[in-house]
Amino acid sequence: MDKFELMERIEKGEDIHTEFKREVDRENLAKAIISFANTDGGQIIIGVADSGEIVGVDDTDEVMRRVDDVAFNRCEPPITVVQETVDAEGEGVVIVNVPKGDQRPYRTRSGLYYIRSTNRRRQATRQELLRLFQATESIYYDETEIFRASISDIELDHFEKFFRDYLGMEITDESIYTYMKNLKVISSREKPTLTGLLFFGRHPQFFLPHARVITAYIEGDDLSLPPKDKKEMDGRVPEILENVMVFLKLHLKEEHRIRGMEPELYPEIPEEALREALVNAIAHRDYTISAPIRILIFKDRVEFHTPGVLPNTVTIESMKIGGSHVLRNPTIYNFLAKMGLVTDIGSGVRRIITLIKETVERDVDLKVEGNEFLLTIPRRGER
């Protein structure tokens, strides 16, 4: 960074990627480094007051030595930072470049976890910590116990039926709990897991109110118009899948074509593409976020809003070519695979893109907006 880049950065003020420090306070510096490493990386500029005034440091070499000491000895695990110095208005300034950590989550020696939020740092909440552990595959949230639930909240008949229908097996009363533990429907303490309740719970939304899908049909092209039809889809995953597909088919058009002597129906959006988008949302959403999946039908498009940003190493580009297969919820994915709804090659989004290009002759749009992933499928009727 040169002097002009530094002045431009200072003029913009502190933000999610930038923090100013007048001097080095070891404890505060450790918290700042950890917050950047746990979030998206950033820069700590030492020798600049909170107001943006350049005050400089007396000895840049000594400051850099202290920073290295803090990053290595006061952060767990140690964090590698890259430092540089800039002479600004006759004052020495140290810039500490903190990368997004690949060993997240990081904590202080006293066991505190910090993250970056807008222009400040703060302690991570329990849910944010779960996301950090989940993002690095330290834990899988879909395998965690739901403490308020008990084994009586699992519908054993549905579990037995699942075995018969999808695995072709009959299970005995003596072995059912062993199978449930092996498939992570219940924990070793016989408490239902998140996956167990989603697929076999008596009333999943009693314990997981956000684990639902909201569908809406809007006769326009933006959310300022009230929905013409709206449904909240509750229940177990198989029921939700079926009910959402009924709603989508109800409000999307079908074209009549004559083949030979018989008329045939052609949906404007292939059912396979819609089902794939829905299953992807259920399989890959972030269940630590207390928000439902939303599916919005507009006059020119269908939007699938999935809570959660993309997992580590997954990018929009890799999804488009079918080159990403990182599982946020492997147990949920396993049950969907046994139902024949997903594959193990990570080609779901690529399949949607291909189907829509072949039938609607337009492109699917993929993007991350805030704390959710948005997949937009264009409708055939609007060009």
N, C-alpha and C positions, 0 to 999 in steps of 0.2 A: 504494500500500500504506500503510495506517495503522499506528499503533503496535501495536494489538492483533493485526492480521494478522501483523506482523513477529514479535511475541513467540510467536505460535502456530507460525510457521514455524521459528523457532529451537528451540523445544521439541521439534519433530519430528526435529531433527538433519539432518545432511547426507544427501542421497540422490542419485538419478540426475539430479534436476532442480535441486539446491541445493548450493552450495559456500560455506563460510565463509572469510573472509580477514581476518587481523588488520590487515594493511597492504598497500600496493601494491608488489609486486615485479614490475617490468615483464615479465621473462621468464616468470615463473610465471603472471602474469595472462594473457599471450598464450596460453599452453598451456590455461588454463582456458576462456577465451573460445572458442578453436578447438574444444575438446572438446565444448562445448555446441552450437556451430553445426553440428558434424559429426554430432551424435546427434539429439536431439529438442528442443533449446533448453533454457533454464533460467535460473536466477538466481544471481549471485555477490553475496554480502552482505559488504561491506567494513566492518570495524570490529567484527567478531565473531570471537573465537578459535575454534579447532577444538573446544574443550570446550563451546562455546555461550555463553561469558562475553561480555557486551557491553563492549568496551573503547573503542569510538568512534574517530573520526579527528579530527585537530586542525583540518583545513581541508577541508570538504566540497567547496568549489569547486575547490581544487587537485587533490583526488583525482579529481574528475570530469574535469578537464582531462587528467590523466595517463591515465585510462581511455580517453578518446577517442583520445588519441595512440597508445596501444597497439593499440586495435582497428583504427585506420586504417593505422599504419605498421609494425606487427610481425606482422600477420596477412595472409596471401596466399590469395585476394584479400581486400581490406579488408572488415571486417564492421561493419555499422551496429548499434549497441546503443542502448538507451533507458535513461536513468538517472533515479533519483529519490532523494530524501533523506528520512530519517525521524528524528525526535528520540525516542530511547528511553532512558529512565532518565537523562535529562540528557546523553546522549551522542549525537553525530551519526553516523548510519550511512548508507552509500551502497549502494543496491541497483542492480545492473547487470542489466538484462533482456536476455538474448541469445536471439534468435529461431533457430529451426531454419533453417539457411542454404539459400538457393535456388541457390547457386553452389558447392555441395559438390563435392569435398572441399576443406577449408581446411588450410593448413599454416603452420608458423612460417617466419621468414626463413631459418632454417637447413635448411628442407626436411622437417621432421618433422610427421607427422600424428597428431593425438590424438582419442580418442573418450571418451565417458563410459560407465562401467560401474558399476552399483550406486551406491556412494557415493564413487567415486574416478574419476580420469581415468587413462588409460594410452595408450601408443602403439598405433596401429592395427596389427594383423597384416596380412600380405600379403592374406589372404582377405577381411578386413574392408575393406581398401582397394579391392579389386576390387568389393566390393558397393557401396561409396560411389560409385565411378566409374560402375558399372552403373546405380545408382539415378537418376543424373542424365543417363543416356544418353551419357556421355563415352566409354564402351566397351561392347561387348556381349560377354559372356563366352562365348556360344555360338560366336563367331567366332574365339576365341583358339586359338593353336597348342597342341597337346599335345606337349610337347617330347620325351618318351620314345618317341613313336610315329614311324613312318616311312611313306612312301607304300606300302610293301609290306603295311602293316596295313589298307589299304583294299581291299575286295573289288570289283575293277573290274567283274566280271560283274554284280554287284548294281546298280551305278551305271548300267550300260548298260540293264539290265532296267527300272529305274525310268524312264528316258527313254522306252523303248518303251511301257510300261504306262500312264504318267500324262501323258506329253507327246506321245505318238504319233510319236516321232522315232527314227531310227537314227543313231548317232554313230560316227565312224571312229576308228581308233587314233590318227590324227594330231591329232584335235580333242578327244579325251577330256580331256586335262589342261587345256585352255583352258576347257572347260565346267565342270570341277571347281573351277577357280579362280574363275570367274565366279559360281558358285553357293556359293562359300565352303566347299566340301567340303575343299579344301586351301588353304594360304596361298600367297603369292607365292613362298615358299621351298620349296614342295611338301611342307610338313609337314601332316599331318591336323589339321583343326580339331575342336573338341568335337562340333559337328554332324556332321561327316564320319564320325567314329567311331560316333556314335549310330545313324546311318542306314545306313552302309555298311562299318563296321568288321568285321574278321574275328572279333575277340574284344573288344567294347567294354568289358566290365567288367574286363578285365585292366588297362586304363589308367584307367578310371572306375568303380571298384568301387561307388560310391554311386548310379550311374545305373541302378538296378533298381527293381522294384516288389515289395514284400512284401504278399502277400494272406493273410488269415486268416479262418477261420470259427469263431465262438465261440458255443456253445450257452448263451447267457446275455445279460446286458445290461451287463457291465463286464469290464475287462481282468484282473481277479483270477482268472478262470477260464482254464485252459489251452486253447489252440485245439484244436478237433476236427480241423481240417485247416489246413495252412499250406504255402504255396509261395513260393519266391523266383523271380521272373520275370527271367531274364537274356536277353541277346541284343540284336539290333537293335530299334529302335523298332517296326517293323511286327510283328515276332514277339511282342514284349512285349504290344502291343495285343491281338493275337489270343488269346494265352494267358490274359491277365487276363479277357477277356470270357468265355472258356470256364469259368474258375473261378467267376465271378459267376453265370453261368447255371446252373452245377451246383448251387449252394447257395441260390439264390433260387427261390421257388415259382412254379408255373404253374397257372393256373385253367382248367379245361375248361368251355367254354360251347357250347351247341348253336345254330348259326345255320342255319336251314333244316333240312336232313337231316344236315349234317356237323358234327362237333365241331371247335371251334377252340381253340387254346391262347392264353391271355392271361397274360403274365408279371406278377407283382405290382408290379414296377418296370419301366417301359418301357426296352427295350434302348437306345433313342436317348438317354435321360437318363443311363444308366450310361456309355455310350461318350463322351458329351459331357464328363462329369465326369472320366473317365480322360484324355481327350485334353487337356483344360484343365490337368490336373495336369502332364502331360509338357511341354506348351507353355510354361507359366508358372512352373514351379518355379525355385528359385534353385540353379543348379548349382555355385555356390561353396561351398555347405553340404554337408558330407560325411555326408549322411543320405539314405536311400531314401524314395521315396513309399510310404506305407502305406495299404492298403485293408482295413478291418476290417468283417466282416459280423457283426452282433449279431442277437439275436432280434427286435429292434424297429427296427433302423436299419442303414444302411450308412454308414461314415465314410471320407472321402477326406482323408488327411493329406498336405499338400503342403509340402515344405521352403521356407521363405522367407516374409517378411511381404509386405504389399501394396506394389507399386511406387509411386513418387511420383505424387501427384494421384488415385490410385485409392482409393476408399472402399467399404465394404460397401454403403452406400446407392446409390452410382453403379453398382455391379455389379448390384444388384437390378433396376434400371430399364434395364439395357443401355446405360448412358451412359458407360462407360469402355472405352477401347481402347488401353491403354499396353502395348507389347510389351517384355517383359524379354529375350526370346530371339527376335528377328525372323527369324533364319535357320532355326531349328527350326520356327517358325510357317510360314515360307514353304514348307517341304517338306510339312508337314501340310496346308497349303492346296492344294498341287498334288495331294495324295492325296484331296482332297475332304472332309477331316475337319473343317476349320474355315472360317469366313468372315472377311471383312475388316471386319465391322461391330461386332465386340465383343459379340455377343448370346448367347454360350454359356451363361453363368450364368442369364440371363433365360429362356432356352429351357428349362433344367432346371427352374426354378421353375414355369413354366407347365405343363410336362408332368406334374410331380408333383402339382400342385394339381388338374389335370384327372382324373388316374387314381387317385392314392392319397388325394386329398382332404385332404391335410395340407401343412404348410409345410416347405420346406427351411430348414435353419439354416446360417448363414454366420458365422464368427468367426475372429479371429486369436488363437492361443494360443501364447505364447512366441515361438519362431522359426519357426512354421509356420502355414499357413492351413488351416482345418478346414471342410469342407463335409459336412453330415450330411443324408442322404436317409432319410426315414421309410419303414418297410415297411408294406405294406397290412394285414398280419395283426394288428397291434397298434393299438388305438384308445385 
